[in-house]
Structures are given as C-alpha cells and as structure tokens.
Amino acid sequence: MFALLAAFAPTDPSTAILYVAAVVCFALGAFVAPAADRFPGGAIGLIALGLGFWLWPLMWNTVNVAF
C-alpha cells in the first residue's frame, strides 16, 4: 500500500489518498463500463470526479498560499 502511495510523491498522506482515489475513478470511467453505468453521469461523471480529486490538493495549496 505504501509503495503505491509513494509512487505519486505526495506531500502528505491525505494528498496521496486523493491521488489514489482519482486514479481509481479514471480507471473505472475508462475501463469498467458496468461500474460507470451505475454512477450518476456514467463514465463522464467518473472522469469529472477523478479530475476533482486530482486537482483538489493543488487548489487547496494555492488558496492557502494566496491568503
């Protein structure tokens, strides 16, 4: 588990968890059609959720530095 989290070079554990969740959403949206159909919005919704998970740490750190 820690090797998977270290692959993303996160600054803290919560960032690593968000990156892993994003990769899972990307994989489900791209490769697993039945799982994507059960999610509201389908595969596009899973990709959008993955992008949200991926960009959340960047947005959080940017706002933290700006203010």
ZAGUTI-343405 format. One record per residue: residue in three letters; x, y, z of N, C-alpha, C in turn. Coordinates in steps of 0.05 Angstrom, whole numbers. Example, Ala and Ser with C-alpha at 12.3 -4.5 7.8 and 13.67 -1.06 7.14 Angstrom:
<mitors>
+-----+--------+--------+--------+--------+--------+--------+--------+--------+--------+
:  aa :    n.x :    n.y :    n.z :   ca.x :   ca.y :   ca.z :    c.x :    c.y :    c.z :
+-----+--------+--------+--------+--------+--------+--------+--------+--------+--------+
: ALA :    264 :   -114 :    156 :    246 :    -90 :    156 :    264 :    -66 :    156 :
: SER :    257 :    -45 :    142 :    273 :    -21 :    143 :    258 :      1 :    157 :
+-----+--------+--------+--------+--------+--------+--------+--------+--------+--------+
</mitors>
This chain:
<mitors>
+-----+--------+--------+--------+--------+--------+--------+--------+--------+--------+
:  aa :    n.x :    n.y :    n.z :   ca.x :   ca.y :   ca.z :    c.x :    c.y :    c.z :
+-----+--------+--------+--------+--------+--------+--------+--------+--------+--------+
: MET :     16 :    -24 :      0 :      0 :      0 :      0 :     17 :     25 :      0 :
: PHE :     38 :     26 :     17 :     55 :     49 :     19 :     71 :     54 :     -7 :
: ALA :     78 :     32 :    -21 :     92 :     35 :    -46 :     74 :     48 :    -67 :
: LEU :     49 :     42 :    -67 :     30 :     54 :    -85 :     27 :     84 :    -79 :
: LEU :     25 :     90 :    -53 :     22 :    118 :    -46 :     47 :    134 :    -51 :
: ALA :     71 :    122 :    -48 :     96 :    136 :    -53 :    101 :    141 :    -83 :
: ALA :     87 :    126 :   -100 :     90 :    130 :   -129 :     82 :    157 :   -138 :
: PHE :     64 :    170 :   -123 :     54 :    196 :   -131 :     70 :    219 :   -119 :
: ALA :     89 :    214 :   -102 :    106 :    234 :    -88 :     89 :    255 :    -75 :
: PRO :     71 :    247 :    -57 :     54 :    267 :    -44 :     68 :    281 :    -22 :
: THR :     58 :    304 :    -14 :     70 :    319 :      8 :     59 :    309 :     35 :
: ASP :     36 :    297 :     35 :     24 :    286 :     60 :      5 :    263 :     53 :
: PRO :     -3 :    248 :     73 :    -20 :    224 :     68 :    -47 :    231 :     55 :
: SER :    -59 :    253 :     63 :    -85 :    260 :     52 :    -83 :    266 :     22 :
: THR :    -61 :    278 :     13 :    -57 :    283 :    -15 :    -54 :    256 :    -30 :
: ALA :    -40 :    238 :    -19 :    -36 :    212 :    -31 :    -63 :    197 :    -34 :
: ILE :    -80 :    199 :    -14 :   -106 :    186 :    -15 :   -123 :    198 :    -37 :
: LEU :   -122 :    224 :    -40 :   -137 :    237 :    -61 :   -127 :    229 :    -89 :
: TYR :   -101 :    227 :    -92 :    -89 :    219 :   -118 :    -97 :    190 :   -124 :
: VAL :    -96 :    172 :   -105 :   -104 :    144 :   -110 :   -134 :    143 :   -117 :
: ALA :   -151 :    158 :   -103 :   -179 :    159 :   -109 :   -184 :    169 :   -138 :
: ALA :   -168 :    189 :   -146 :   -170 :    199 :   -173 :   -163 :    178 :   -194 :
: VAL :   -142 :    163 :   -189 :   -134 :    142 :   -208 :   -155 :    120 :   -209 :
: VAL :   -167 :    114 :   -187 :   -188 :     93 :   -186 :   -212 :    103 :   -203 :
: CYS :   -220 :    129 :   -200 :   -242 :    140 :   -215 :   -235 :    140 :   -245 :
: PHE :   -211 :    147 :   -252 :   -203 :    147 :   -280 :   -204 :    118 :   -291 :
: ALA :   -195 :     99 :   -276 :   -195 :     71 :   -286 :   -224 :     61 :   -289 :
: LEU :   -241 :     66 :   -269 :   -268 :     57 :   -271 :   -283 :     71 :   -295 :
: GLY :   -278 :     96 :   -298 :   -291 :    110 :   -320 :   -281 :    101 :   -348 :
: ALA :   -256 :     94 :   -349 :   -245 :     87 :   -375 :   -248 :     57 :   -383 :
: PHE :   -247 :     39 :   -363 :   -245 :     11 :   -370 :   -269 :     -6 :   -360 :
: VAL :   -284 :      3 :   -341 :   -305 :    -15 :   -330 :   -332 :     -3 :   -336 :
: ALA :   -344 :    -11 :   -358 :   -370 :      0 :   -367 :   -392 :     -5 :   -347 :
: PRO :   -396 :    -29 :   -336 :   -418 :    -33 :   -317 :   -416 :    -16 :   -292 :
: ALA :   -393 :    -12 :   -282 :   -390 :      6 :   -258 :   -396 :     35 :   -266 :
: ALA :   -387 :     43 :   -289 :   -392 :     70 :   -298 :   -422 :     75 :   -302 :
: ASP :   -437 :     55 :   -311 :   -465 :     59 :   -316 :   -481 :     62 :   -290 :
: ARG :   -471 :     51 :   -268 :   -485 :     54 :   -243 :   -480 :     81 :   -230 :
: PHE :   -459 :     95 :   -238 :   -453 :    121 :   -227 :   -469 :    142 :   -241 :
: PRO :   -480 :    162 :   -226 :   -495 :    183 :   -239 :   -476 :    199 :   -258 :
: GLY :   -484 :    201 :   -283 :   -467 :    214 :   -302 :   -451 :    195 :   -319 :
: GLY :   -450 :    170 :   -311 :   -435 :    150 :   -326 :   -405 :    154 :   -325 :
: ALA :   -392 :    147 :   -347 :   -363 :    148 :   -348 :   -354 :    177 :   -347 :
: ILE :   -368 :    195 :   -359 :   -360 :    224 :   -358 :   -361 :    234 :   -329 :
: GLY :   -381 :    225 :   -314 :   -383 :    233 :   -286 :   -359 :    223 :   -270 :
: LEU :   -351 :    198 :   -275 :   -328 :    187 :   -261 :   -302 :    202 :   -268 :
: ILE :   -299 :    209 :   -294 :   -275 :    223 :   -302 :   -275 :    251 :   -289 :
: ALA :   -298 :    264 :   -288 :   -300 :    290 :   -275 :   -294 :    288 :   -245 :
: LEU :   -304 :    268 :   -232 :   -298 :    264 :   -204 :   -268 :    259 :   -200 :
: GLY :   -256 :    243 :   -217 :   -227 :    239 :   -216 :   -211 :    264 :   -219 :
: LEU :   -220 :    281 :   -238 :   -206 :    307 :   -241 :   -209 :    324 :   -216 :
: GLY :   -232 :    323 :   -204 :   -236 :    338 :   -179 :   -217 :    328 :   -157 :
: PHE :   -215 :    302 :   -154 :   -197 :    290 :   -134 :   -168 :    298 :   -141 :
: TRP :   -161 :    298 :   -166 :   -133 :    303 :   -174 :   -126 :    332 :   -169 :
: LEU :   -144 :    351 :   -175 :   -138 :    379 :   -173 :   -143 :    391 :   -145 :
: TRP :   -158 :    378 :   -128 :   -164 :    389 :   -102 :   -140 :    397 :    -86 :
: PRO :   -119 :    380 :    -83 :    -95 :    388 :    -68 :    -82 :    413 :    -80 :
: LEU :    -81 :    415 :   -106 :    -69 :    438 :   -119 :    -85 :    463 :   -112 :
: MET :   -111 :    462 :   -114 :   -128 :    485 :   -108 :   -125 :    493 :    -79 :
: TRP :   -125 :    473 :    -61 :   -123 :    478 :    -32 :    -97 :    492 :    -26 :
: ASN :    -75 :    482 :    -37 :    -49 :    494 :    -31 :    -46 :    522 :    -43 :
: THR :    -58 :    527 :    -66 :    -57 :    553 :    -79 :    -73 :    573 :    -62 :
: VAL :    -96 :    567 :    -53 :   -112 :    585 :    -36 :    -97 :    589 :     -9 :
: ASN :    -86 :    568 :      1 :    -71 :    570 :     27 :    -48 :    590 :     24 :
: VAL :    -33 :    589 :      2 :    -10 :    607 :     -2 :    -20 :    635 :     -8 :
: ALA :    -41 :    638 :    -23 :    -51 :    664 :    -31 :    -62 :    681 :     -8 :
: PHE :    -74 :    667 :     11 :    -86 :    682 :     33 :    -73 :    674 :     59 :
+-----+--------+--------+--------+--------+--------+--------+--------+--------+--------+
</mitors>
